[in-house]
Every structure is written in structure tokens, then in C-alpha cells.
Amino acid sequence: MGKQNSKLKPEVLMDLAGQTNFNEDELREWYKGFLKDCPSGYLTVEDELREWYKGFLKDCPSGYLTVEEFKKIYGNYFPFGDASKFAEHVFRTFDKNGDGTIDFREFICALSITSRGKLDQKLKWAFTMYDLDGNGYISRVEMLEIVTGIYKMVATVMKMPEDEATPEMRTDKIFRAMDKNLDGKLSLAEFIEGAKSDLSIVQLLQCDISE
């Protein structure tokens, strides 16, 4: 397998322009950038991981991400709210060994689930975030803690429905939908079943459902 041609063939360019929302000039620029990162013309898993690692080291030269650094990065995505509390909870789920830092392995494993995982994987990840004490159940207090963090992060730029106007109301709505045995806590099975039966609940939980 030789080196890839530095230019897209005219017929390939026309095909891509017809199949995508990019024009030919944009496609040429994308291809140049692609070949710069992947001279073979193919993106392997190893290539992708190397690119992620380069970006990780750029943000974290020490090779470790602290909670304060994580909160700062997370806050950049929510400049009009306070993302610090929610970011702390996300950080906890990434920091698998509980040493107070996230290394690249922890980062990429968590990112794999949150961005590319199947719905079950994403919901199990979300459950661990809401289950603050790790006892296998989500209490109303635990749910309220996370939902309050979400409201601090997005409430200033999102208009909430009347029945979700406060974190307490949103928590009550989730529990009414999920707590089937009315014991005041959510098991993993209830959590997953409730989310799957009504995907709008997943949005209430601030859990991306894209496959």
C-alpha cells in the first residue's frame, strides 16, 4: 500500500460534494488536513488514540488532569452558567482509581462510553454519577444534588418547562416516572427501564442518547 495521492480525484471530489454538505474547496482542505494526520490515507484506532493523546498532553502537560483543571475545561463549554459542581461529579466518574487525578487511560475509557457508547453503557455511566455514595441506589437527595448542579450550569440559557421550573420539581418528575416500587430510591434496573421507556427522561438526566 503506497503513499496516498495528495489530491482527491475529480470523480471522488464530485461524489463527496454530492453526498455531503461540504463544497469542493472545503473538501480539499479537509483532505489535506486528513493526510497530514494520516499519511497512509487511512485512520486507524492507533492513529485516533495518538491524536487524542496529543490533545490531552497539550491541555495537561503533566499527563494528569486535576479536578480544578477539569472544572476549568468544562466551564469553557458553559460560559453563562456555573458548571463547577456538575463537573466535580463527572470528574468522579472518570477518576476510576480515586486518586484525585485523571490520567489518559481513564480519560479515553470514559470518553469512549460518553461519546460512543451504546445507550445501556451511557445509562450505567450516568447511574454511577447519580449514585453518590456508591451503594447501588439513587436516593432523592442524590438525584437532587446532581440536578441542582445541572440547573446551575444551564438554567440561565435554557427556559425550563413549568413542571421543571426548579431542581426539586425536576427531581420529583424523574422519580414519579422511574420509582416503580415507590421505595424512595432507584435501582439500576429501574433507572435503565425508566429511561428506555421514555427517552425524554434521559434528556432530563442530561445524558446524551445519540448512538
Summary of the structure (lengths in Angstrom):
residues: 211
radius of gyration: 21.3
end to end distance: 32.8
largest distance: 64.8
contacts: 543
relative contact order: 0.08
helix: 62%
strand: 6%
